[in-house]
Amino acid sequence: MELLPLVLACSLLFTIATPVRDITNDVCISQISDFQHLNSSGLHLTLHHPQSPCSPAPLPSDLPFSAVVTHDEARIAHLASRLAKNDPSSRPPPPTTASLLHGHRKKDGGGQLAASLASSVPLTPGTSVGVGNYVTRLGLGTPATSYVMVVDTGSSLTWLQCSPCSVLCHRQAGPIFDPRASGTYATVPCSASQCGELQTTTLNPSACSRSNVCIYQASYGDSSYSVGYLSKDTVSFGSDSFPGFYYGCGQDNEGLFGRSAGLIGLAKNKLSLLYQLAPSLGYSFSYCLPTSSSSAGYLSIGSYNPGQYSYTPMASSELDASLYFVSLSGLSVSGSPLAVSPSEYGSLPTIIDSGTVITRLPTSVYTALSKAVAAAMGGTARAPAYSILDTCFQGSASQLRVPAVDMAFAGGATLKLAARNVLIDVDDSTACLAFAPTGNTAIIGNTQQQTFSVVYDVAQSKIGFAAGGCS
Ligand SMILES: *[C@@H]1O[C@H](CO)[C@@H](O)[C@H](O)[C@H]1NC(C)=O
């Protein structure tokens, strides 16, 4: 892979006016600044909750919680299927081969793109990249233009909707990227090594257009995907730019939510944003995921202050080298360990993920957690189950008396969860335990990570947690 020389022209604070949320009526009112800032401790970007009205591309304000749960289920199924794809003992049947583009309204050029696709991904259009994912901004092209992007630790390829949208682009915040307007844009030929990497990066085969341009197919579970041209251009954050960045120029984009332009992939793969910037910034990133009522948190790429974190080894799984795994070692409620055998905690591969809302635990662990939390909240009126959430209470998470829940990881790192990390409000008068049981893949979701600083140090193969990263 090409090195990305760091253009250190200057590291002035680059600011974009962004509003602060007024929680009482769900609008953003006062002003703070989005930051895109490179200094000796790396690149620092503002991160917004997908449902915060302060997000530059917020989800619809009337999005019901059921849509979040539905999306979460699809994401879990997708992550589990990624693992299954690589597991010889549970290899799923090969994808169906109906044309990806079949049935879509095609604009000029769509037919050609369709005809050039060697294969397809087994998906139907409809929902959901980004319901659970946080968003930030990224600049692209020369001169640079700014795009709202969802940030995803569970995938690698960065892509965005791209003019002329041969098949389909969704409405997005701001104009769609136009490669013809960039003096540094280039398509990537099929013979390039980056084209060869796509199978590993997206777990879908690449294809080759009639004009020898490499075509990527990125898919995200039930029904969302992006297909288009593998491309190369200068990516920038504020005044700092990185030439020669490989990404997808999406011509058929199905299932984008919240009017973002595309997705930033941060998983462990040569084509991820992390790995492409790493020669300049280093192989690590950290974030603080804000709550929905907060204006912003941060995403930082590159060096970080190591002292503040407690660490757990980054676990690896042969099932998927690109995802981030951890080893859960124990859970306690009000200081008492759950009544399960310690081996239960590690009985499933456990992914730590930025885009899954609800944490999934091995069924025996979940059952013990649910019982312990319900017992600790014995005086609180119960509410009926809500979809996959079966431990619900009348009231809101911020008002109920919620027991301390600690999640411990191998090596001693601990997430000491606050009430907002334990219960999630599903409607105005009901809060549910934000955990669910799973039989195949455990996931540490983003409700539990909110307000903690979390560092992914790929170079040293460890993950760290620190309280008090953002609000
Ligand atoms: C770099 O910038 C970030 C974000 O503005 C700030 O929090 C951090 O303290 C800065 N680091 C140094 C070493 O100046």
The ligand as a Gaussian input file, in Angstrom:
#p B3LYP/6-31G(d) Opt

LIG

0 1
 C       -4.734000      18.092000      20.856000
 O       -6.047000      18.545000      20.590000
 C       -7.037000      17.936000      21.399000
 C       -8.406000      18.359000      20.870000
 O       -8.462000      19.713000      20.615000
 C       -6.803000      18.315000      22.850000
 O       -7.784000      17.732000      23.670000
 C       -5.427000      17.816000      23.257000
 O       -5.146000      18.215000      24.561000
 C       -4.358000      18.360000      22.308000
 N       -3.098000      17.715000      22.622000
 C       -1.955000      18.389000      22.713000
 C       -0.758000      17.572000      23.059000
 O       -1.876000      19.582000      22.526000

